[in-house]
Amino acid sequence: MQSNLILDTDSYKASHWLQYPPGTTQVYAYIEARASHVDGVDATLFFGLQAFLKTYLSRPVGADDLAEARELFATHGEPFNLDGWQHILDRHGGWLPVEIRAVPEGSRVPLRQALVTIENTDPAVPWLTGYLETALLRAIWYPTTVATISRTAKETLRAALERTSDDPAASLAFKLHDFGARGVSSAESARLGGMAHLVNFMGTDTVEAIRAIRTCYGPADGMPAFSVPAAEHSTMTMWGEAGELDAYRNMVRRFGRPGAIYSVVSDSWSLARAVDEHWGRTLRDEVLAAGGTLVVRLDSGDPIDSIRYALESLGHSFGFSINGKGYRVLDGVRLLQGDGIDLSSLAHLCTAIADAGWSLDCFGTFGMGGALLQKVNRDTFSFAQKASWGVVDGEARDICKRPQGDPGKASKAGRIASHRHRGDGRWCTAIEGTLDAGEWQPMLEPVWRDGKLLREQDFADVRARAEAGFGRSAFP
């Protein structure tokens, strides 16, 4: 289906134009992450707005969209604002008269700070601010949540590398690989979530994310992420259990060369036989002679037990060195754990590997799928859009809600905006113009107004901004 922005909303939004007080000309709203349900995370990594602006708002609403919406709502049970949408077509050529401001993408923003604001720029359509909530909030909460989950994983991995590696920064960008494309609910989720992961890392198997970055963040000819030739169970089991050795040898001969990296899933039948006999004895010399780096992928069983067994077996066969921090590093071979990885299991695995005396350098990467791109929702960080200010009959009004039964859902009032202290970096959301400009830097920038993208952000800039805010103090 081709997108129709008039119908990219909740049904009840269609009736809201009749519910505002007579004389309403302005509605101002903000989006924030109100709370965290991820242990130890008290901030989000903002990302994804530009993709929405370029994909959905960069096409004006047309007469066909209006006709479709009019017919649908007529039989759906909702009153349709035909005159309001016709005004947008006639007066603005179908471009939505709204202004959207946002913090720079890639920013680390503490909870309960305004990430985005939106308001109508034409007093004839104050209802438009709230009408866009469904599409706009969805476009922000999902990629921002994935970026934050990915960023938290990066913190765990960096801490493990700092403990066990002589050069923690050398491989960090490739230590978490996106395996999530097949496990998400849609191709768009793969694109948005895959891009969000790549704000933090350089490894992915989600090809649609690369296309989306080129389209929405540029440069079109750049390569923002990488992968390697890798086996799956079907390409190994097609040889039959009796041909397992030949399947592995084929991988070495096809992909083993100086400088190359290739991954071979090695537990289709017996992991012990694979690492002890096939890789550890029969193919050892051929692997080393071919050059490159063999990555033995583990995909079943108890991860800690499997990892410890594979490390000891491959260490015995291929050898290892002791690095400057006293941890063992495998020679000529690496591991990949891609089953059951989430934030909790990743932290436990990193600790178990170090406690067993091995460096995290023994791992080419960890693969995360559903836990990265799919096992999240709007409540992971309690995202919400709330109206906070409006104008009725020329009079400005601060508006908010204060539910007695749930103080956590209380909203902010006024034309609020996010600010960061120029000295210590603290964030504060306050009424515009009420903070000392010498001490507090406004963080919301106009990015969209009346059909025009005002500030285009390159993906490299987003990554650099995210990395500048990275560290244990950022994600305790």
Buried (B, 14 or more C-beta within 10 A) or exposed (E): EEEBBBBBBEEEBBBBBEEBEEEBBBBBBBBBBBBBEBEEBBBBBBBBBBBBBBBBBEBBBBEEBBEBBBEBBEEEEBEBBEEBBEBBBEEBEBBBBBBBBBBBBBBBBBBBBBBBBBBBBBEBBBBBBBBBBBBBBBBBBBBBBBBBBBBBBBBBBBBBBBBBBEEBEEBBBBBBBBBBBEBBEEEBBBBBBBBBBBBBBBBBBBBBBBBBBBBBBBEEEEEBBEBBEBBEEEBBBEBEEEBBBEBBBBBBEEBBEEEBBBBBBBBBEBBBBBBBBBBBEEBBEEBBEBEBBBBBBBBEBEBBEBBBBBBBBBBEBBBBEEBEBEBBBBEBBBBBBBBBBBBEBBBEBBBBBBEBBBBBBBBBBBBBBBBBBBBBEBEBBBBBBBBBBBBBEEEEBBBBEEEEEEEEBBBBBBBBBBBBBEEEEEBBBBBBEEBEEEEBEBBBEEBBBBBEBBBEBBBBBBBEBBBEBBEEEBBE
